[in-house]
């Protein structure tokens, strides 16, 4: 999303007149060590799907990447008894059993 000229001017004005060392002095070092090293990956999604993900993430108050990571973890960790089956898969299964191949 591109910033408008007015927004850029306001941002420039803020940083031209703000003492950043004071902000740095108030900061704290995060010394937490992750249990596992995180790696980055990239996936290609249709724009409309990514927009839906962003809306859901915003409603949940988190970044879209965090929501996607949660979904992957939930899917991987779900037992077979708790697994979610898509309606399309169920329809395909029923169709195959109702009309066996010749």
N, C-alpha and C positions, 0 to 999 in steps of 0.2 A: 504494500500500500504506500503510494508516494505521498510525501508530505507537501502541503501547500506552502506557497511562499510566505504567507503570514505566519504559519507555524514555524517555519525555518527561521524567520526573523525573530520571533519570540524566543526560540531556543538559543539563537546566537546572542541575543541581548542578555538572557539569563547567565550564560557561561562567560560572557564578557564582563559581567558585574558580580560574579560569585567567586568567593575564595575557596578554591578546591582543597588546599592543604587542610583547612578546618574540617572538611568532610572526611578526609583521609585519617586525620587524628581521631575522629569518632568511630572509625571502623574497627572491627575485630577480625582476627585471623581465625578462620574455620580450620581446626586441626583434626576434624573427624576423618577417620580412615575408612574407606568403603570396604565392605566385606568381600566384594568382588569387583574387579576392574570392569568398568562400563566401556562398551565399544559402540561406535556409531555405525549406522547403516542407512541406506537410502532406499525408499520404495516409491514407485510411481503410482499415483492414484488419480482417477478422474477428478477434475476440478470440483464438480458438484459433490462428489463423495467427501473430498477434503473440507469443503465448506460445511457439510453436515457434521463432520468430526469436530471442526472448530467451534461450531455452535454448541454442541454437546459439552465440549471441554469448557467453554466459557460459562455455561450454566452450572457446571460442577466446580468452577473456580480454579481451574488448573490449565496448564499449557496442553495443547493438542498432543504433543509427543508423550507427555506423561500419561494421558488417557489411553493412547495407543499401546504404550508399554503395559499398562494395567490390563488391557484386554488380552494382550499376548500372554501375560503371566497367568491370567484366569483360564485361558483356553488350554495352555500347556499343563497346568496343575489340576484341571478338572478330571475327576475319575470318570471311567466309562459310564458308571451309573448316573452321574450328574451331567453327562455330556448333552449339549444342545444339538438337536438335529434340525436342519432347516426345513421349512415347508416344502421347498422345491425337491429336496432329497426324499422326503416322505411321499410326495406325489409320484416321483419317479419310481420309488420302491413299490408303491401300490399298483401303478400302471404295469410294471414288469410282472407282478404276480397275478394280476387280473387277466392279462393277455400274454401268455407265455409265447416266446419266440418259436417259430415253426421249425 
